[in-house]
Amino acid sequence: MKFETFQAGVWQPRYQYQSFEPVPVDQPWIWEDPAINTLLEAANRALGELNAFSLIVPDIDLFIEMHVVKEAQTSSRIEGTQTGMDEALMPEEQIRPEKRDDWREVRNYVDAVNSAVSELATLPLSNRLLKHTHKILMRGVRGEHKQPGEFRISQNWIGGSSLMDAVFIPPHPDGVPDLMSDLEKFWHDESVVVPHLIRLAISHYQFETIHPFLDGNGRIGRLLVPLYLVSHGLLAKPSLYLSDFFERNRASYYDALMRVRIGNDMIHWVRFFLRGVAETAIKGRDVFKQILALRTEVEHQVLSLGKRAPNARQVLNLLYRKPMINAADLRVGLNVSQPTANALLNDFNRLAVLREMTGAGRNKIYVFDAYLELFIK
């Protein structure tokens, strides 16, 4: 299939509406557009630099957890969920009751990402894995009654209030299994010689066009990106997420997808996607650089604590996973007494590594501002 002559699919008449039936994607792809080759080179170079940092940064998994929380918060925000980064890090009992539904959606996304990445150790990227991930995503939140973990068996739509005024109507449910089977084959078909990032761009477009679930397609489709990169060895750790890029360029993102469906313009979409990969990978690389610099700085500060320095280093490792913390977290995480936990928090507060944010006499919460800010700017 040549990008320049690509035909995205057909509009199939249904009762009172038309559904878009995309062509299968498990086939060879070629293009003449030289800009794609240049963008592909830049994206691969940036991705390689990001991956290098994930291999050399000590205890990288400490910091990956914050990347996952950031992705969960951003990807959910695209769908209208209003949970701040600080709230996403708090336990449920500290979230105002009216915001707990949104909070649960974000935490479900964190659980879904962690579960999916863990499963990649024993399962290939597959529809089975996506279905299981979707089931976790929908657990106990809006959409929990919309066939969680299963491909849809009814018609859905994008935009508008009904099929009558929808912006886009995905394929009829009868065709979803075959289309998703074709997409799964495309992920692993070695007879199709296509660079991974091009294959991933096509895959994301196809997934969002099929819209195989009744709810949660946007989040699963965005999660498909790091899962593909990890499963094919382009990233050692799930450190690249495009949700931030898609949200900052939301209108352009939706426009690029629709230009393929309506105008067969796969070139524009692939260019947009590759720019997103390059920009996001560079930003991720820079965050890792800043983390290393901050880590060196704060570890030097805790050396002044003398005999409490070994415990203080353990506190830092806990903070890299969870930059909002209280005495109970320290007591459990470090297996220390309450007085020791309180003393350590006071030390970190005095050193200005932590800031007490509640102003309360009891149940104080401390925040590692310098670290948290790396993920919210």
VEXMARVEX-821073 format. One record per residue (C-alpha): residue number from 0; residue in three letters; x, y, z. Coordinates in steps of 0.25 Angstrom, whole numbers. Example, Ala and Ser with C-alpha at 12.3 -4.5 7.8 and 13.67 -1.06 7.14 Angstrom:
2
(0,'Ala',(49,-18,31))
(1,'Ser',(55,-4,29))
END
This chain:
377
(0,'Met',(0,0,0))
(1,'Lys',(6,13,-4))
(2,'Phe',(3,25,5))
(3,'Glu',(1,34,-7))
(4,'Thr',(-10,26,-13))
(5,'Phe',(-16,20,0))
(6,'Gln',(-31,18,1))
(7,'Ala',(-35,18,15))
(8,'Gly',(-48,11,14))
(9,'Val',(-63,12,10))
(10,'Trp',(-75,18,16))
(11,'Gln',(-85,7,18))
(12,'Pro',(-100,11,18))
(13,'Arg',(-107,6,30))
(14,'Tyr',(-121,8,36))
(15,'Gln',(-122,24,37))
(16,'Tyr',(-106,25,37))
(17,'Gln',(-93,22,30))
(18,'Ser',(-82,14,37))
(19,'Phe',(-67,16,33))
(20,'Glu',(-61,2,29))
(21,'Pro',(-46,4,29))
(22,'Val',(-37,-5,20))
(23,'Pro',(-28,-15,27))
(24,'Val',(-14,-11,30))
(25,'Asp',(-6,-24,30))
(26,'Gln',(0,-21,17))
(27,'Pro',(13,-15,11))
(28,'Trp',(14,0,12))
(29,'Ile',(23,9,4))
(30,'Trp',(24,24,2))
(31,'Glu',(31,35,-7))
(32,'Asp',(30,47,3))
(33,'Pro',(44,50,7))
(34,'Ala',(39,58,19))
(35,'Ile',(35,45,26))
(36,'Asn',(49,39,25))
(37,'Thr',(55,51,31))
(38,'Leu',(44,51,42))
(39,'Leu',(46,36,44))
(40,'Glu',(61,38,46))
(41,'Ala',(59,49,56))
(42,'Ala',(49,41,64))
(43,'Asn',(58,29,64))
(44,'Arg',(69,37,69))
(45,'Ala',(61,44,80))
(46,'Leu',(55,30,84))
(47,'Gly',(69,24,85))
(48,'Glu',(74,35,94))
(49,'Leu',(62,33,103))
(50,'Asn',(65,18,104))
(51,'Ala',(79,21,107))
(52,'Phe',(75,29,119))
(53,'Ser',(66,18,124))
(54,'Leu',(77,8,123))
(55,'Ile',(88,17,131))
(56,'Val',(79,24,141))
(57,'Pro',(81,16,154))
(58,'Asp',(68,10,160))
(59,'Ile',(61,15,148))
(60,'Asp',(48,8,152))
(61,'Leu',(47,18,164))
(62,'Phe',(45,29,153))
(63,'Ile',(37,21,143))
(64,'Glu',(25,20,153))
(65,'Met',(24,36,153))
(66,'His',(24,35,138))
(67,'Val',(12,25,139))
(68,'Val',(5,34,148))
(69,'Lys',(7,46,139))
(70,'Glu',(2,38,127))
(71,'Ala',(-10,34,135))
(72,'Gln',(-14,48,139))
(73,'Thr',(-12,54,125))
(74,'Ser',(-18,43,117))
(75,'Ser',(-31,43,126))
(76,'Arg',(-31,58,125))
(77,'Ile',(-33,57,110))
(78,'Glu',(-45,49,113))
(79,'Gly',(-51,60,123))
(80,'Thr',(-46,55,136))
(81,'Gln',(-42,66,145))
(82,'Thr',(-31,61,154))
(83,'Gly',(-18,69,157))
(84,'Met',(-5,62,158))
(85,'Asp',(-4,65,173))
(86,'Glu',(-18,58,175))
(87,'Ala',(-14,46,167))
(88,'Leu',(-3,44,177))
(89,'Met',(-12,45,189))
(90,'Pro',(-19,33,196))
(91,'Glu',(-34,32,193))
(92,'Glu',(-38,36,207))
(93,'Gln',(-31,50,205))
(94,'Ile',(-39,53,192))
(95,'Arg',(-51,61,193))
(96,'Pro',(-64,52,191))
(97,'Glu',(-68,60,179))
(98,'Lys',(-55,57,172))
(99,'Arg',(-53,42,176))
(100,'Asp',(-60,37,163))
(101,'Asp',(-49,44,155))
(102,'Trp',(-38,40,164))
(103,'Arg',(-42,25,162))
(104,'Glu',(-41,27,147))
(105,'Val',(-27,32,148))
(106,'Arg',(-23,21,158))
(107,'Asn',(-29,10,149))
(108,'Tyr',(-21,15,138))
(109,'Val',(-8,14,147))
(110,'Asp',(-12,0,150))
(111,'Ala',(-15,-3,136))
(112,'Val',(-2,2,131))
(113,'Asn',(6,-6,141))
(114,'Ser',(-2,-19,139))
(115,'Ala',(0,-18,124))
(116,'Val',(15,-15,124))
(117,'Ser',(16,-27,134))
(118,'Glu',(9,-36,125))
(119,'Leu',(18,-33,114))
(120,'Ala',(28,-41,121))
(121,'Thr',(20,-54,118))
(122,'Leu',(10,-49,107))
(123,'Pro',(12,-43,93))
(124,'Leu',(5,-30,90))
(125,'Ser',(-9,-35,86))
(126,'Asn',(-24,-33,87))
(127,'Arg',(-24,-42,99))
(128,'Leu',(-15,-33,106))
(129,'Leu',(-22,-20,102))
(130,'Lys',(-36,-27,106))
(131,'His',(-30,-30,120))
(132,'Thr',(-24,-16,121))
(133,'His',(-38,-10,117))
(134,'Lys',(-45,-18,128))
(135,'Ile',(-35,-12,139))
(136,'Leu',(-37,2,133))
(137,'Met',(-53,1,134))
(138,'Arg',(-53,-5,148))
(139,'Gly',(-63,2,157))
(140,'Val',(-64,15,149))
(141,'Arg',(-72,21,138))
(142,'Gly',(-73,11,127))
(143,'Glu',(-72,-1,136))
(144,'His',(-85,-6,130))
(145,'Lys',(-80,-4,116))
(146,'Gln',(-75,-18,113))
(147,'Pro',(-61,-16,120))
(148,'Gly',(-51,-25,115))
(149,'Glu',(-59,-29,102))
(150,'Phe',(-60,-23,88))
(151,'Arg',(-73,-16,86))
(152,'Ile',(-85,-23,80))
(153,'Ser',(-93,-10,77))
(154,'Gln',(-90,2,69))
(155,'Asn',(-83,14,76))
(156,'Trp',(-80,28,71))
(157,'Ile',(-70,39,73))
(158,'Gly',(-75,53,76))
(159,'Gly',(-90,58,76))
(160,'Ser',(-101,53,84))
(161,'Ser',(-106,41,75))
(162,'Leu',(-103,34,62))
(163,'Met',(-111,45,56))
(164,'Asp',(-102,56,58))
(165,'Ala',(-89,48,61))
(166,'Val',(-75,54,56))
(167,'Phe',(-70,40,53))
(168,'Ile',(-77,26,53))
(169,'Pro',(-67,15,54))
(170,'Pro',(-69,1,47))
(171,'His',(-81,-7,49))
(172,'Pro',(-79,-17,61))
(173,'Asp',(-79,-29,52))
(174,'Gly',(-66,-25,46))
(175,'Val',(-59,-22,59))
(176,'Pro',(-53,-36,62))
(177,'Asp',(-47,-37,48))
(178,'Leu',(-41,-23,48))
(179,'Met',(-35,-25,61))
(180,'Ser',(-30,-38,57))
(181,'Asp',(-23,-32,45))
(182,'Leu',(-17,-21,54))
(183,'Glu',(-11,-31,63))
(184,'Lys',(-5,-39,51))
(185,'Phe',(1,-25,47))
(186,'Trp',(8,-23,60))
(187,'His',(16,-36,58))
(188,'Asp',(16,-39,43))
(189,'Glu',(31,-40,39))
(190,'Ser',(28,-42,25))
(191,'Val',(23,-27,24))
(192,'Val',(36,-19,24))
(193,'Val',(32,-6,31))
(194,'Pro',(40,2,41))
(195,'His',(34,1,55))
(196,'Leu',(30,15,57))
(197,'Ile',(23,15,44))
(198,'Arg',(16,3,47))
(199,'Leu',(12,9,61))
(200,'Ala',(6,21,54))
(201,'Ile',(-2,13,45))
(202,'Ser',(-6,4,57))
(203,'His',(-11,16,66))
(204,'Tyr',(-19,22,54))
(205,'Gln',(-25,8,51))
(206,'Phe',(-29,5,66))
(207,'Glu',(-35,19,68))
(208,'Thr',(-43,17,55))
(209,'Ile',(-48,3,59))
(210,'His',(-52,8,73))
(211,'Pro',(-53,-6,77))
(212,'Phe',(-58,-4,91))
(213,'Leu',(-71,4,96))
(214,'Asp',(-63,13,105))
(215,'Gly',(-48,15,108))
(216,'Asn',(-43,15,93))
(217,'Gly',(-35,27,94))
(218,'Arg',(-28,23,107))
(219,'Ile',(-25,9,102))
(220,'Gly',(-21,14,88))
(221,'Arg',(-11,24,95))
(222,'Leu',(-6,13,104))
(223,'Leu',(-3,4,91))
(224,'Val',(9,13,88))
(225,'Pro',(18,10,100))
(226,'Leu',(13,-5,100))
(227,'Tyr',(17,-6,85))
(228,'Leu',(31,0,88))
(229,'Val',(34,-8,100))
(230,'Ser',(29,-21,93))
(231,'His',(37,-19,81))
(232,'Gly',(50,-15,89))
(233,'Leu',(50,-1,85))
(234,'Leu',(49,3,99))
(235,'Ala',(55,-4,111))
(236,'Lys',(45,3,120))
(237,'Pro',(31,9,118))
(238,'Ser',(37,23,118))
(239,'Leu',(30,30,106))
(240,'Tyr',(15,34,106))
(241,'Leu',(9,43,95))
(242,'Ser',(-3,47,103))
(243,'Asp',(3,61,107))
(244,'Phe',(7,64,92))
(245,'Phe',(-7,60,88))
(246,'Glu',(-14,68,98))
(247,'Arg',(-6,81,95))
(248,'Asn',(-9,79,81))
(249,'Arg',(-23,73,82))
(250,'Ala',(-29,80,71))
(251,'Ser',(-18,76,61))
(252,'Tyr',(-18,62,67))
(253,'Tyr',(-33,59,64))
(254,'Asp',(-32,67,50))
(255,'Ala',(-20,58,46))
(256,'Leu',(-28,45,49))
(257,'Met',(-40,50,42))
(258,'Arg',(-32,55,30))
(259,'Val',(-28,40,28))
(260,'Arg',(-43,35,29))
(261,'Ile',(-49,46,20))
(262,'Gly',(-37,50,11))
(263,'Asn',(-28,38,11))
(264,'Asp',(-17,46,16))
(265,'Met',(-8,36,23))
(266,'Ile',(4,45,20))
(267,'His',(-1,56,29))
(268,'Trp',(-4,47,40))
(269,'Val',(9,40,40))
(270,'Arg',(17,53,40))
(271,'Phe',(9,58,52))
(272,'Phe',(11,45,59))
(273,'Leu',(26,45,57))
(274,'Arg',(27,59,61))
(275,'Gly',(20,55,74))
(276,'Val',(30,43,77))
(277,'Ala',(42,52,74))
(278,'Glu',(37,64,83))
(279,'Thr',(32,55,94))
(280,'Ala',(45,46,94))
(281,'Ile',(54,59,95))
(282,'Lys',(45,64,107))
(283,'Gly',(46,51,114))
(284,'Arg',(61,51,112))
(285,'Asp',(62,64,118))
(286,'Val',(54,60,130))
(287,'Phe',(63,49,133))
(288,'Lys',(75,59,132))
(289,'Gln',(68,68,142))
(290,'Ile',(65,56,151))
(291,'Leu',(79,52,152))
(292,'Ala',(84,66,155))
(293,'Leu',(73,67,166))
(294,'Arg',(77,53,171))
(295,'Thr',(91,58,173))
(296,'Glu',(87,71,180))
(297,'Val',(78,65,190))
(298,'Glu',(87,53,193))
(299,'His',(98,63,196))
(300,'Gln',(88,70,206))
(301,'Val',(84,58,214))
(302,'Leu',(99,55,216))
(303,'Ser',(98,66,227))
(304,'Leu',(89,57,235))
(305,'Gly',(100,48,240))
(306,'Lys',(95,35,246))
(307,'Arg',(81,37,240))
(308,'Ala',(87,38,226))
(309,'Pro',(85,23,223))
(310,'Asn',(70,24,227))
(311,'Ala',(69,38,219))
(312,'Arg',(74,31,206))
(313,'Gln',(63,21,208))
(314,'Val',(53,33,209))
(315,'Leu',(58,38,196))
(316,'Asn',(56,25,189))
(317,'Leu',(41,25,195))
(318,'Leu',(40,40,190))
(319,'Tyr',(44,37,176))
(320,'Arg',(32,27,175))
(321,'Lys',(23,36,183))
(322,'Pro',(26,50,185))
(323,'Met',(15,53,194))
(324,'Ile',(16,46,207))
(325,'Asn',(12,46,222))
(326,'Ala',(18,39,234))
(327,'Ala',(10,27,233))
(328,'Asp',(16,25,219))
(329,'Leu',(30,26,225))
(330,'Arg',(27,17,236))
(331,'Val',(22,6,227))
(332,'Gly',(31,8,215))
(333,'Leu',(44,8,224))
(334,'Asn',(39,-1,235))
(335,'Val',(43,10,246))
(336,'Ser',(36,15,258))
(337,'Gln',(26,27,258))
(338,'Pro',(36,36,265))
(339,'Thr',(47,32,255))
(340,'Ala',(38,35,244))
(341,'Asn',(34,49,250))
(342,'Ala',(49,52,252))
(343,'Leu',(52,49,238))
(344,'Leu',(41,57,232))
(345,'Asn',(45,69,241))
(346,'Asp',(59,67,236))
(347,'Phe',(55,68,221))
(348,'Asn',(46,79,224))
(349,'Arg',(57,87,231))
(350,'Leu',(66,84,219))
(351,'Ala',(55,90,210))
(352,'Val',(55,76,202))
(353,'Leu',(41,75,206))
(354,'Arg',(30,85,209))
(355,'Glu',(18,82,219))
(356,'Met',(6,86,211))
(357,'Thr',(-6,84,220))
(358,'Gly',(-3,93,232))
(359,'Ala',(-10,83,241))
(360,'Gly',(-5,79,254))
(361,'Arg',(-8,64,251))
(362,'Asn',(-8,56,238))
(363,'Lys',(2,65,232))
(364,'Ile',(6,63,217))
(365,'Tyr',(19,67,212))
(366,'Val',(22,69,197))
(367,'Phe',(35,68,189))
(368,'Asp',(33,80,181))
(369,'Ala',(46,80,173))
(370,'Tyr',(43,66,168))
(371,'Leu',(28,67,166))
(372,'Glu',(30,80,157))
(373,'Leu',(38,72,147))
(374,'Phe',(26,65,143))
(375,'Ile',(16,76,143))
(376,'Lys',(23,86,135))
END
